[in-house]
Amino acid sequence: MTEPRIVPAHLVPRADLDAVMREGGDANSCRCQWFKLSPGEWKATGREARDDALVAQAGCGRPDAATTSGLVAYVDGEPAGWVAVEPRTAYPRLRTARIPWSGRDEDKDDAGVWAVTCFVVRKGYRGRGLATALAGAAVAHARSSGAAAVEGYPRVEGGDASALFVGTRSLFEAAGLREVSRPTPGRAVMRAEL
């Protein structure tokens, strides 16, 4: 695979982000809103509304946007992947879940800690190291945006392939994160101080 070009999502057109999500398995319906919405909000929100929310959060097509919710990877000029990365406080569901809090005494409202919550790689680009490149770019993006730390919450045992949207332990290790807790037997909290 040629070296991917990875850019903040506010610098890409909506059509490119949609191309990634459309061919990204569960991402087609989720649109990276799982950690953004409460269970009740999730049930009441359809794919179209989740899609509009993602585009607004990412700032697609708005180069002057002050923030974005993720990065888009291009391979040979084609949109190929996505990673969600922004301050942990942008993910309300993380505040109420056991992940990442079991076994840790930490301020849930610390906006200096960023979270990598979702990876999407289009079918034709899987198995070629794109997710690893996205993880490294997410850490670099968090650092350049002033984050004090960055975290990921991968599945580490069991589950099916659909659970890989949160990344794997080895993926985060390759990006420089280390395990800081194991809130459940099947989930790790990975973190890097920046």
C-alpha positions in Angstrom: 0.0 0.0 0.0 1.2 3.5 -0.8 1.7 5.8 2.1 -1.7 7.2 3.1 -2.4 10.9 3.3 -4.4 11.5 6.5 -6.1 14.9 7.0 -8.5 16.4 9.5 -12.1 15.8 8.5 -13.0 19.5 8.2 -10.7 19.6 5.2 -12.6 16.9 3.3 -15.9 17.1 1.4 -18.9 15.3 3.0 -19.0 12.9 0.0 -15.5 11.5 1.0 -16.5 10.9 4.6 -19.7 9.3 3.4 -17.8 7.0 1.0 -15.8 5.7 4.0 -18.8 5.2 6.2 -21.0 3.6 3.6 -18.5 0.8 3.1 -17.3 0.5 6.7 -19.7 -2.2 8.0 -21.6 -1.0 11.1 -20.3 2.5 10.5 -23.0 2.9 7.7 -25.7 3.1 10.4 -23.7 4.2 13.4 -21.8 7.2 11.9 -19.6 7.3 15.0 -22.5 8.4 17.2 -22.4 5.4 19.6 -20.4 7.1 22.3 -22.0 10.5 21.6 -25.6 9.5 22.3 -27.4 8.1 25.4 -29.1 4.7 24.8 -32.5 6.5 24.6 -31.2 9.1 22.1 -29.6 6.3 20.1 -32.9 4.4 19.8 -34.7 7.7 18.8 -32.2 8.7 16.2 -32.1 7.3 12.6 -29.1 6.9 10.3 -29.9 10.1 8.5 -29.8 12.2 11.7 -26.7 10.4 12.8 -25.1 11.1 9.5 -25.9 14.8 9.7 -24.5 14.9 13.3 -21.3 13.3 12.2 -20.8 15.8 9.3 -21.5 18.7 11.7 -19.1 17.4 14.3 -16.4 16.7 11.7 -16.9 20.1 10.0 -16.7 18.5 6.6 -16.0 21.0 3.9 -15.4 23.8 6.3 -11.6 24.5 6.3 -12.1 27.4 8.7 -13.7 25.2 11.3 -12.1 25.5 14.7 -12.4 21.8 15.5 -13.1 18.5 14.0 -14.1 15.1 15.4 -11.7 12.9 13.4 -9.3 12.3 10.5 -9.9 10.8 7.0 -7.2 8.7 5.3 -6.7 8.7 1.5 -4.9 6.0 -0.4 -4.0 6.9 -4.0 -6.4 9.8 -3.8 -9.4 7.7 -2.7 -11.0 8.1 0.7 -10.2 4.9 2.5 -10.5 5.3 6.3 -11.6 7.3 9.3 -10.6 7.6 12.9 -12.6 9.5 15.6 -10.4 11.5 17.9 -11.3 14.5 20.1 -11.6 15.5 23.7 -13.0 12.7 25.9 -15.6 15.1 27.1 -17.2 15.0 23.6 -18.3 11.4 24.3 -21.2 11.5 26.9 -21.6 7.7 26.9 -18.0 7.3 28.1 -19.0 9.2 31.2 -21.7 6.7 32.2 -20.1 3.4 31.1 -17.7 1.3 33.1 -15.3 2.1 30.4 -12.9 3.8 31.1 -13.6 4.4 34.8 -13.6 1.0 36.6 -10.4 0.9 38.6 -9.4 4.5 38.0 -10.0 7.6 40.0 -9.9 10.4 37.4 -11.7 13.6 36.5 -14.3 12.6 33.8 -14.5 16.3 32.8 -10.8 16.7 32.0 -10.9 18.1 28.5 -7.2 17.7 28.2 -7.6 14.0 27.8 -8.6 13.0 24.3 -10.2 9.7 23.2 -9.9 7.6 20.1 -13.2 5.8 19.9 -13.7 4.5 16.4 -11.9 3.2 13.3 -13.5 2.6 9.9 -11.6 1.2 7.0 -13.3 0.6 3.6 -13.4 -3.0 2.5 -10.9 -2.7 -0.3 -8.3 -1.2 2.0 -8.4 -3.6 5.0 -5.5 -5.7 6.1 -2.9 -3.2 4.7 -1.9 -1.3 7.8 -4.3 1.6 7.3 -5.8 1.4 10.9 -2.3 1.5 12.3 -1.5 4.6 10.3 -4.8 6.2 11.5 -4.0 5.4 15.1 -0.6 7.1 14.8 -2.1 10.1 13.1 -4.8 10.4 15.8 -2.1 10.6 18.5 -0.2 13.2 16.5 -3.5 15.2 16.0 -4.3 15.1 19.7 -0.8 16.2 20.6 -0.8 19.1 18.0 -4.3 20.2 19.3 -3.0 20.6 22.8 -4.1 17.3 24.4 -2.3 16.3 27.6 -3.1 12.6 27.1 -4.9 10.4 24.6 -6.8 7.2 25.4 -8.3 4.2 23.5 -10.6 1.5 24.7 -10.0 -1.7 22.7 -11.6 -5.1 23.1 -8.9 -7.6 24.2 -10.7 -10.9 24.3 -13.6 -12.6 22.7 -16.3 -10.8 20.8 -16.8 -10.8 17.0 -15.1 -8.8 14.3 -17.7 -6.0 14.6 -16.2 -5.1 18.0 -13.0 -4.1 16.2 -14.3 -0.6 15.4 -12.8 0.5 18.8 -9.4 -0.8 17.7 -7.1 -3.5 19.1 -4.6 -3.5 21.9 -1.7 -4.0 19.4 -3.0 -1.2 17.3 -2.8 1.3 20.2 0.5 -0.1 21.3 1.9 0.6 17.8 0.8 4.2 18.3 2.6 4.5 21.6 -0.3 3.9 24.1 0.1 1.5 27.0 -2.5 -0.4 29.0 -3.4 1.5 32.2 -6.4 -0.6 33.4 -8.6 -3.5 32.6 -12.1 -2.5 33.6 -13.6 -5.8 32.3 -11.9 -9.1 31.2 -12.6 -8.1 27.6 -11.7 -4.4 27.6 -8.5 -2.5 28.1 -7.9 1.2 28.7 -4.8 2.3 26.7 -3.2 5.7 27.3 -0.3 7.9 26.3 0.8 11.0 28.2 1.6 13.7 25.6 
